[in-house]
Amino acid sequence: MTEKISSRKIGNIGEDAVCRFLEKNKYEILDRNFTIRGGEIDIIARKNGIIAFVEVKTRKKNSLTSGEEAVGISKRKHIIQAAERYLVRLDEPCSCRFDVAAVELDGNKVVKLRYYVSAFDASK
């Protein structure tokens, strides 16, 4: 019988896989699970002076909705709001973008990772 995995554990597996992917591609992980009231950013990473705010969506294999579909308008607004609060804390201006990573699991093993650079922007 297969063990039931909590949604938090599923999320952690996906986020860990995306962090490994980013580090392998020369990104520096600045923060994880940056949370403000009304929003959260899964991973904040930097490469070549550009900060990437990364939303990670992890799904079990053959889920009804894909990770990409789960990043709707409301979710984007919350991410943008959290990113604005994060950027205010920095001492210097910088460029940033919003990326999305979709991770697919079979059990607790990552079988697919799709990464979208500049998946959406902050235009209202």
N, C-alpha and C positions, 0 to 999 in steps of 0.2 A: 504494500500500500504506500502511495506517495504522501510525503509530509506536506501539510499546508504551510505555505510561507506567508508571513504577514506582509501587508502592503508596504510598511516601512522598510522591512528587510529587502523586498524587491527593489524599492527605490534606492537603497544603499548600494546594492549590487550594481545597479545601473550607473549610479554616480561614481562609484569606484572605477568602473570600466572606462567611463568617459575621462576621468582624471588621468588614468594611465595613458589613454589615447592622446590627450593634450600634452602631457609631459614627454611622451615619445616624439611628439611633433614640436618640441622646443618651446612650449608654453610654460609660464610660471604660474602656479596656482596661488592666487592672492587670498582667496576666502572660499569657504563652503557654507552653504545654508545660511546666507546672510538674510536676516529676518527683521522686518519692521512691521508695525501694525498695518495690516492690509496688504502685505506683499512679502515674497521671499524669492531669492535668487539661489539656485542650486549650486552653481560654480561661478566664481569670478576669476578670470585668468588673463594674463598679459603676454603678448608677443609683439616684438618690434614696436613698442610704445603704444600699442592699441589694446584697450581693455575689452575683453569679450565677456558679456553677461550671458551665461549658458543655462538654458532651461533643459533639464533632462527628463524625458518621459520613458519610463520602462514598462514594457508590457510582456505578458506571457505569450508564448508562441500561439498563433491562431486566435488572438483576441479579436473581439468584435470591432473595436476602434483602434486605429494605429496611434502611435505616440504623436505623430505629426498632427493628426486631427484633434488631439487633446489640447493644443495650444491655440485656443480661440481668442476672440477679441477681449473678453473679460480678463483672461489669464495674462494676455499681453499688457493690458493696462496696469495690472498689479506688478508685473515685472518692471515695467518702465518707471513706475512710482518708486519702487525699491532702488532701482539704479540711480534715479535722480538723488535720492537721499544718500546713497553711497558716494556719488561723485562730489557732493557738497563737502564731504569729510576730507577730500584730498586737497593737498596744498597747492597743486598746480593743475592747469587745464590739461585735458587729454582727449584723445579720440576714443570713441567706443562704438561697439556694435552689439547686436542681439543675435545670438546663435541658438540653434535648437539641436539637441541630440536625441535620437530615437533608438532605444535599446530593446532588443527582443531576447527573451529568456526561454530556455527549455529546461524546466526544473529551476535550479539556481545557477545554471550555466549560460553565459552570454553566447548567443548564436549569431547575432547580427547587430551591428552598430552603424547607424547612418548619422552623419554630421552635416548640418546645414549652416554655412557661414552667412552672416547677415540675413537670417531667416525672416526678420521683420525689422521695421524701423520705429522710431519714436514719434512719428507724425500722428497727430490726434485725429 
